[in-house]
Each structure stands twice: as structure tokens, then as C-alpha cells.
């Protein structure tokens, strides 16, 4: 069922920063005279090593024209500055603020305006990578001074602080360390509302999620001060900005700021007040849109020849590192708001009298949760409980996008997906049901270099269902594999290329087979490829070589539709590996390609995906007979309001005889129309193929209409 949630949200931001900071650092790296602040944006005070500067129109483009920096060189915005290894540069701005740019950095001075009479200034500095130490003179009036990265924004009002953009386990990481004064930090596109005082730090992840504000750690400070030269980032040749009219105490700052804000609030009237209220509402809506999806679906069902109405609550809560989802179907008669009249009232009726009732009620509460998540899959520790359809083990050769929701919501499973990495040793775990594991995937792995995705892992996957039934004649089957993952290119957002290679075999374990109770099947699979991203496109491209009886990616999203075929195959069509005939097995191997891509445009206003699998060997009916194709695109209602839509195409790994290739594509079209805020109507049309009792595939069509109510 197609679900697109309309989210109405709210974020109330109150920003205040009023500071004055001063500090004095002396270090002897290179001597020069104290210049009078130049009329230009700034002046190169001193530099060490390889420093390149680009001016003018090319500075803001993807291909700046760089030239070697010069001492006492004047700078005018826009200016792009790049530093090499073990290289630093100090810049003295017009207002006597000082910037020190560390090694391996890329900085754009995008905007700089300074009025020497009023002392007001507007500065925007974009740090793409590397580190910067800023000693900022006091800001007056409507002045602003911001350092922006792809992760977030640091906004100051007279302070000394540092920003370090580095590679983290799940993408770029932005550390902000405050040494004097106060800094406001926030995600891109939002008003900075998290305040750091002197001696505090915070990290901002690639998805703009902020860590808990804490005291500056010795590890973070040491990492920030590493320059490859004498002195750290806090040591400068230039004289830091002087205090102006004294620095008010912290309590006075807060009092003054609150008074200013109160005055501004009371002065808003008429149109200005309406605009301010609308801005607050928009920010609140953005917050709920980011963190909360709450859907209500109305429908009907027939139980014992009686028609019942249905209302399903489907809510997802995403708070960065923590997330969970609720799923609560309600079957009712004429009164939704009378729980005692619900058909499934007992599923939600809680009693707490006896110990047994407490356990029963606790189980009912837990059954409402669809999943609970801690962190993200690429984090050193990731844990997800519940029902979900995105199990991936290792490089996905044998367990890829597996779902334990094939009969959801009639059956609710408590599965687990986990990744744990500690001191170079890691463990991936995927279990479809904790209380009675059926499909299981385990992958211990080793990381050779800290913070570098260079891994060597070993995999076990299997369907253990027959172990719970002594009378079952089904075998336990699955795959054994080893794989290597290694980085090739990693940049912040533009390009990531990660290579991988795997060797895998299938196995069969059958206690009913006295001659071969356990054996490796006569075949193997070799996989090698690349995955990563190019701008907004995530991709995966792999070369496959399959020999003999080996089957890849047994445990995928449609596993349970094919399970009976797998049981039959591993029971009757496989044999133990014959090492004496290994050469013929190798010569008979078939090779092919698997390509996959996903994209996200305009903040998820347009999303899409496509995949294609093709094998290079003689096929009897068509060169595309065994190909598998999928593609889809979704347009949100924010692109062409009030309409939205989805188009999905699937070409299965078979061809219907006598039917043109393109006519064999299964297709689904969904059109949505927003009637009013929180109320939508969807119409869907599908064309697909199903086999009849003779095994012939026949084309079928279906139509459906659905209404959806969204509360948030």
C-alpha cells in the first residue's frame, strides 16, 4: 500500500548571542610586522608550506584558478583558500579578527562586508574540509559572523573557537570547540539554537544531527591542534583582537540579550507580527516533518460475513540516533471512539491486577511498536529490533534487503539487525525472529585501519526453520562466504568509491540424508564491484561469476515467495562439491553484471531507483530472458501541489512466450491528490503476470482507491 505522509510540524527557535572575547597567544613560527588592517577583506599575515589562493569569479565555481599565496597579499571576497599537508595560513581581516586555517583545508570566503564607521560586518565562511581557528572581534548591531559546513552552521558574536571537518564512520563529521565566549550551532537551513560556552564542544554528523554538548575532550583538542608544524591551531603570529569597552559578565550578557529580545517582540505589530508568527509555524512544521511521520489509513474488512471499518495508525519517530515506529490497526463498527466496541478491543485492553496480567499488558504494549532503532547501519554500534525490510549482511551477496514482514501485520516478529565494531573487531547480525530464529545471518569481520572502511569478513546465512520440527524432511540450507571491503576514493559529498570482493558457496544440512548429512554444493560464486555515491546518486556496480549449482542472494525481499522452490532445489537438485571435476566447473561458469542506483533530488521532492541484472551466456529464448529489471520514480506533493505520483516497473527473470519484452513489464501507477491539509485520496492501477494451474503466465490488472488521513 502506497503511503506518503503529509507532515505538519513546528520548530520554535529563539536565538541570542551577545559576546565579547579576547585572548593572547604568542608563538614563533615566522616573523613579520604588525600591519594596519587593509581596506580589502583581509591580508595574508603569514603562511607555511603549500597554500593556494583563488580570487574573483572562479573562486565560487567547481574549478577555481589557484595561485601560490604571498605574504601581505590582499584578499577580497569571494576568495578560495586551499592548504596542503603540514601547511597553515593566517589571515587578518579588516575588523582585526584573525583566521588560522589548518593543513588539508578548503575554505571559501563567500561574503565579507565591513563598515569602519559603524563597525558592523557580515561574514560568511564556508569550510568544505579541514580545520579553522577563529579569533573574532566583537560584533555590533546587526553584524553576523558564520562558519558554514555541509554538516551545520556555527554563528558567533565575539569569541575564539575552532571548527574541524573530518571523515567519520558514517560520513563527514564537524567538531566545534569553543575556547572563549559563546557559539550558536545548528543544522543547515535552520536558525542555530544550540549554545556552546567556553570549554564546551559538540559534533555535527553528516545528516545534521548534533551530539550531546560536552566539555572539550583531550582527544578532540589534540586532534584539532595537529598541524604538522610547530605550534597548534590556537597558536598564532597575528595579534588577536583587543577588547572593546570591556567584556560583560555572563549574567549581564544573558540579561542584556533577553532585554533586547523582549523589546523586539513587543515592537512587532500588524503585518510584521503575522509574518513572524508564520515563520515560527514554518520552522515548527519543518521540525515535525524531519522527526515525525504520523499516518492514519481508513478502510474496511469482512469478518464472518460482517463488514467492519478499519483505521490504522502508522507513526514513525526519527530523532537522529534514536528512532522507532508504531503500528496499530483498529477494527471497529460504527464508533471509532468507543474502544469497547472494537472487534480487536482485547488486543489493546490493558489490565494490571495479577502478575500474569502485567506480563500480558506489557506484551500488548510492545506489540504496538513496529521497530526500535539505535544509531545508523554504518555506525560502530547499530541496533534495530522489530519488523523491517532492509536486512543487509556484509556486501549483500547472500542476504540482501531481506524482509521479515512478508505476512505483516497478521504476524508480528521481533527481529534484530545489529552491527558492532570495537577495537578492530566487528560483528554483523541479522535474525528474523529472536524467540524462534528462522533466517539467520552472522558475519564477524576485522577492520585493519581505524576510521577506514577496510574490512575482511566471514559470513554464515541459513534457514533454520526445519530444526524446530522433528518430523520435517526439509533441509537446512544457506551460504558460506568470505569478503573484502576497501576504500578507493572518499570525499565529503561529491564522490565515494568503495571496492568489494566476495567468494561464496551454498551448503545443505539434512539429517534425513544418512550418506551426506552436510555438504558444500557443487558450485561457487565470485563477486567484485564498486559502490558509493556520485553527488545525489547512490550506486552499486558488480561483476558476478556463478558456477555450477550456486545461487546468490537467496535471502532477499521476496524470499518467502520462493522458499518452496528453494527447498525443492536444495533437496533434489544439488550434489556435494566434486573437486576432481573442478576444472570443468570453472570452465562452465557464467558471468554477468548487476547494476543498481538510487537518487534523491530537491530534498526528496523527486526520488527514484533502478536495478538491472544480466548474465553473459547463451539463452534459448532471448538475450534478456533471464534479466531482471526494476525501476521507479516518485514525485512528492511538494513538487506539483496538490498532486503526487509514483511509477514502478518490474521485468521478472522470465519472459512470457509470445509477448513482447516491454509488454512483459509489470507496472504500477499511483496518483495522489491532496483534498485538504491532512486528507488525501490515492488511485492505483497495476498490471502484472501470475501463473495459472498449468504454469502459463497470464496478464492481470487491478485498481484500487484509498483515502489517507495524516495527523502530523
Number of C-alpha atoms within 10 A of each C-alpha: 8 13 13 18 24 23 22 21 19 18 17 15 15 11 13 20 19 22 24 25 24 20 14 13 11 13 14 10 15 11 11 12 9 11 11 10 15 17 15 15 23 24 24 18 27 23 22 17 15 17 23 18 20 22 20 15 12 15 21 17 10 7 9 17 15 16 12 11 21 15 14 18 13 17 23 18 22 20 22 27 23 25 24 16 15 16 20 26 25 23 25 29 24 22 22 21 23 26 25 25 29 30 27 18 23 21 23 23 22 16 18 19 16 18 11 11 6 9 14 17 20 15 17 19 22 18 24 19 25 21 28 27 26 24 27 26 26 25 22 15 9 8 16 16 20 19 22 22 24 22 24 24 26 25 21 29 24 29 27 29 25 25 25 24 26 17 19 16 14 15 18 22 24 27 20 27 28 23 22 21 24 26 32 20 26 21 23 16 11 15 17 20 19 17 20 23 19 17 16 20 26 20 23 24 23 21 16 19 16 22 14 10 15 14 15 17 13 9 8 14 15 11 13 24 19 16 19 13 17 12 15 18 25 20 17 25 21 25 16 23 22 17 14 11 7 10 16 14 11 14 9 12 17 16 13 15 17 14 12 12 15 11 11 10 12 9 11 13 11 8 9 11 14 12 13 14 12 12 16 17 17 16 20 18 20 19 18 19 20 15 16 23 22 22 22 21 18 15 14 13 12 9 9 5 7 8 13 17 18 18 18 17 18 21 21 19 17 16 14 18 14 14 18 19 20 18 17 18 18 20 21 23 15 10 11 15 9 11 16 14 14 21 16 14 15 11 18 18 13 16 13 12 8 9 9 11 13 14 12 17 18 14 14 16 13 14 19 18 21 23 22 18 21 18 17 18 19 15 17 17 17 18 18 23 22 24 26 22 14 15 25 22 24 28 20 16 27 28 30 20 18 26 23 29 19 18 11 12 13 8 10 18 23 22 25 23 23 21 22 18 18 11 11 13 15 19 19 23 22 24 22 26 19 15 10 14 17 18 22 22 26 19 22 19 22 18 20 15 11 10 13 14 18 18 20 22 21 20 22 20 25 23 21 18 17 16 16 11 9 8 9 12 14 20 24 20 25 28 27 20 21 19 22 20 21 18 17 13 11 17 15 19 15 11 15 20 19 18 21 21 20 22 17 23 24 28 24 22 20 20 17 13 12 8 8 14 12 17 16 22 23 21 24 25 23 19 22 19 20 21 20 20 21 15 13 14 16 17 20 18 18 18 18 24 18 23 22 20 20 19 20 22 16 24 28 22 19 14 19 17 10 12 14 11 12 17 17 13 12 22 19 8 11 20 17 15 20 12 10 8 10 15 9 12 19 15 10 12 16 16 17 16 18 19 18 18 18 18 18 17 12 10 8 14 15 18 17 19 18 18 18 16 19 20 21 12 11 9 11 7 11 12 13 18 18 17 19 17 20 18 18 18 18 19 20 21 19 15 13 11 10 15 18 20 21 19 18 19 19 18 23 17 13 16 20 16 11 7 9 10 15 8 14 20 19 19 20 19 16 20 18 25 17 17 11 10 13 17 17 21 16 21 16 19 15 17 17 19 17 11 10 9 7 6 8 11 16 11 13 11 12 10 12 11 13 16 15 23 21 21 17 19
